[in-house]
Amino acid sequence: MRIFLLLFLSIPLYSQSVKTDYDTQIDFKKFRTYAWLAPGDSVLNRERLDKLYGGTITYAANQELKIRGLKLDSLQPDAIFVFYTSVEEIIKYSQSPTLSVGVGVAGPGYYVGGSAPVAGGKITATSMEDGTLKYSMYDTETKNLVWSASVEKTFSMADDIQKILTDYTERIFKKLPIKKKK
């Protein structure tokens, strides 16, 4: 029972944890080079909003891959990486307390009362973004997906988005089954 309670209480702490999946039959040591395929890269899909931060995303990922000993090679890569992003606007509404004035009348055997709002109750809308960042790794020899990882985060457009992308890319690549080189 204690273990269940501990697990239940720890769930909110990891609501922004990295979700990952990979092929356990693959020897990831064979991957020495990689290249990038732009998200939605096709003639029909040239302009995508996720390319706005594409440079930040690939730069942060390149740093993590370099630490793991992989080299960028766009001619004959061992692996292809693709990133995906999605952002959905969330609007939260809140209302300030309402001030009411009431009147009451009482007499022998009867009571009457009433109130009317006179101030307050202002409704405020707050805009937040719910974002997802995902990386996928494909084996160029077999053409199969061998690893993918993603994370979700709620943020505001006033936040330092480049820092968020860099921090979460680092968290994601900690889950890549290729260890850092010393």
C-alpha positions in Angstrom: 0.0 0.0 0.0 2.9 2.4 0.8 4.5 1.9 -2.6 1.2 2.6 -4.3 0.7 5.8 -2.3 4.3 6.9 -3.1 3.8 6.3 -6.8 0.4 8.1 -6.7 1.9 11.1 -4.9 4.9 11.3 -7.2 2.9 11.5 -10.5 2.4 15.3 -10.5 6.1 15.9 -9.9 6.9 14.2 -13.3 4.1 15.7 -15.4 6.7 17.1 -17.8 8.8 14.0 -18.0 10.4 12.7 -21.1 8.5 9.9 -22.8 10.8 7.6 -24.8 10.7 4.4 -26.8 13.4 2.5 -28.7 14.2 -0.8 -30.3 16.0 -2.9 -27.7 17.3 -5.2 -30.4 19.4 -2.5 -32.0 23.1 -2.0 -31.1 23.3 1.8 -30.9 27.1 1.7 -30.9 26.9 1.2 -34.7 25.7 4.7 -35.2 28.6 7.0 -35.7 27.2 9.6 -38.2 23.8 11.3 -38.6 22.0 13.8 -40.7 18.8 15.9 -40.3 15.6 15.7 -42.3 13.5 18.8 -41.8 10.0 18.3 -40.4 7.4 18.0 -43.1 10.1 18.2 -45.7 8.3 17.9 -49.0 7.3 20.0 -52.0 3.8 20.2 -50.6 4.8 21.4 -47.2 7.5 24.0 -47.5 6.3 26.5 -44.9 5.9 25.2 -41.4 5.6 27.2 -38.2 7.9 24.7 -36.3 10.8 25.8 -38.6 10.8 29.2 -36.8 12.8 27.6 -34.0 14.4 24.9 -36.1 17.9 26.4 -35.9 17.7 26.4 -32.1 16.3 22.9 -31.9 18.9 21.4 -34.3 21.8 23.3 -32.7 20.9 22.0 -29.2 20.5 18.5 -30.6 23.8 18.7 -32.5 25.5 19.6 -29.2 24.0 16.6 -27.5 24.9 14.2 -30.4 28.5 15.6 -30.5 28.9 14.8 -26.8 27.9 11.3 -27.6 30.5 11.0 -30.3 28.3 11.2 -33.4 29.3 13.3 -36.3 27.2 15.2 -38.8 27.4 13.7 -42.2 24.7 14.6 -44.8 26.1 12.4 -47.5 26.2 8.9 -46.0 24.7 9.0 -42.5 24.1 6.0 -40.3 21.1 7.6 -38.8 18.5 10.3 -39.7 17.0 12.5 -37.1 13.7 14.4 -37.4 12.2 16.8 -34.9 8.5 17.7 -34.5 6.9 20.5 -32.6 3.4 21.4 -31.9 1.9 24.3 -29.9 -1.6 24.8 -28.8 -2.9 27.9 -27.2 -4.7 27.4 -23.9 -6.8 30.2 -22.4 -7.6 30.2 -18.7 -10.3 32.4 -17.3 -10.5 33.7 -13.7 -13.0 35.9 -12.0 -12.2 38.4 -9.2 -14.5 38.3 -6.1 -17.8 40.0 -6.4 -18.9 42.6 -3.9 -22.5 42.5 -3.0 -24.7 44.8 -0.9 -27.6 43.2 0.9 -30.7 44.5 2.7 -32.7 42.7 5.3 -36.0 43.5 6.9 -37.3 41.7 10.0 -40.4 42.0 12.0 -42.4 39.8 14.3 -42.7 36.5 12.7 -41.2 37.3 9.2 -37.8 37.9 7.7 -37.0 39.2 4.3 -33.6 39.7 2.7 -31.9 40.3 -0.6 -28.6 41.3 -2.1 -27.4 42.7 -5.4 -23.9 42.7 -6.9 -22.4 46.2 -7.1 -18.7 45.7 -8.0 -16.1 43.2 -8.9 -16.6 40.0 -10.8 -14.1 41.1 -13.5 -13.2 38.2 -15.8 -9.6 37.9 -16.8 -8.3 35.7 -19.6 -4.7 34.4 -19.4 -3.1 32.9 -22.5 -0.7 30.0 -22.1 0.9 27.6 -24.7 0.9 23.8 -24.4 3.9 22.7 -26.5 5.4 19.3 -27.5 8.9 18.7 -28.7 9.7 15.3 -30.2 12.8 13.8 -31.8 12.8 10.6 -33.9 15.9 8.6 -35.0 15.8 6.3 -38.1 18.4 3.7 -39.1 19.4 4.5 -42.7 20.3 0.9 -43.4 17.0 -0.7 -42.4 14.9 2.5 -42.8 13.2 1.8 -39.5 12.4 4.0 -36.6 14.9 3.0 -33.8 14.3 5.7 -31.1 11.9 8.4 -30.3 11.5 10.7 -27.4 9.2 13.6 -26.6 8.3 16.1 -23.8 5.3 18.4 -23.2 5.5 21.7 -21.5 3.1 24.5 -20.7 4.7 27.9 -21.2 4.0 31.6 -22.0 5.2 33.4 -25.1 6.9 35.8 -22.7 9.2 33.0 -21.5 12.7 32.4 -22.9 11.6 29.9 -25.6 15.2 29.2 -26.7 16.2 28.3 -23.2 13.2 26.0 -22.8 14.0 24.3 -26.1 17.7 23.8 -25.1 16.9 22.5 -21.6 14.3 20.1 -22.9 16.5 18.9 -25.7 19.2 18.0 -23.2 16.6 16.1 -21.1 15.4 14.2 -24.2 18.9 13.2 -25.4 19.7 11.9 -21.9 17.3 9.1 -22.9 19.2 8.3 -26.1 20.8 4.8 -25.6 24.2 6.2 -26.8 26.3 7.1 -23.8 28.4 10.3 -23.6 32.0 10.1 -24.6 34.6 10.9 -22.0 
